[in-house]
Amino acid sequence: MIWWVFVLGVLAILSYLSDVGILSSLQDLRIPFFNASIISILILLCLAGLLGRMLQMAKKGEKESFRKKIFELEKELKALREKEK
């Protein structure tokens, strides 16, 4: 996930330099259908990838917490069954 952030940072710096006018060649590159610069589209795609990765990791974290809770409840159940005997 750190790579997504790194790429996004580089693209943001390039976008800024393009907007300021230092990299004027990047301003001329446009995608006709969207009427947007290539860097803007790349930033959008990186953000979408980063968001997707974060959602995937959040779901994975939920599963891990559920596994931990199930393990704890199974231990409690086993202790209660042994206590009954």
C-alpha positions in Angstrom: 0.0 0.0 0.0 3.0 2.3 0.5 3.7 2.1 -3.2 0.3 3.5 -4.0 1.0 6.5 -1.7 4.5 6.9 -3.2 3.1 6.9 -6.8 0.3 9.3 -5.8 2.9 11.7 -4.3 5.0 11.7 -7.4 2.0 12.3 -9.6 0.9 15.1 -7.3 4.3 16.7 -7.6 4.3 16.4 -11.4 0.8 17.8 -11.5 1.8 20.8 -9.5 4.9 21.4 -11.6 2.7 21.1 -14.7 0.1 23.6 -13.3 2.8 26.1 -12.4 4.3 25.9 -15.9 7.6 24.3 -15.2 6.6 21.1 -17.0 4.6 22.7 -19.8 4.8 19.6 -22.0 2.6 17.7 -19.5 -0.2 20.3 -19.9 -0.4 19.6 -23.6 -1.1 15.9 -23.2 -4.8 15.5 -22.9 -7.3 12.6 -23.0 -9.9 13.7 -25.6 -13.0 12.0 -24.2 -12.5 13.3 -20.6 -10.8 16.6 -21.6 -8.4 16.0 -18.7 -4.6 15.8 -18.5 -3.0 12.3 -18.3 -1.7 13.2 -14.9 -5.1 14.0 -13.5 -6.4 10.6 -14.8 -3.5 8.8 -13.3 -4.0 10.5 -9.9 -7.7 9.5 -10.1 -6.7 5.9 -10.9 -4.2 5.8 -8.0 -6.8 7.1 -5.6 -9.2 4.5 -6.7 -6.6 1.8 -6.3 -5.7 3.1 -2.8 -9.3 3.2 -1.8 -9.9 -0.3 -3.1 -6.8 -1.6 -1.2 -8.0 0.1 2.0 -11.4 -1.4 1.8 -9.9 -4.8 1.1 -7.7 -4.5 4.2 -10.6 -3.3 6.3 -12.6 -6.4 5.4 -9.5 -8.5 6.2 -9.2 -6.8 9.6 -12.9 -7.5 10.3 -12.3 -11.2 9.5 -9.3 -11.3 11.8 -11.3 -9.8 14.7 -14.1 -12.3 14.1 -11.7 -15.2 14.2 -10.2 -13.9 17.4 -13.7 -13.5 19.0 -14.7 -17.0 17.9 -11.5 -18.5 19.4 -12.2 -16.7 22.7 -15.8 -17.9 22.7 -14.7 -21.5 22.0 -12.3 -21.3 24.9 -15.1 -20.0 27.2 -17.4 -22.7 26.0 -14.8 -25.4 26.6 -14.2 -24.1 30.1 -17.9 -24.1 30.9 -18.3 -27.6 29.7 -15.4 -28.8 31.8 -16.8 -26.9 34.8 -20.2 -28.8 34.4 -18.5 -32.2 34.5 
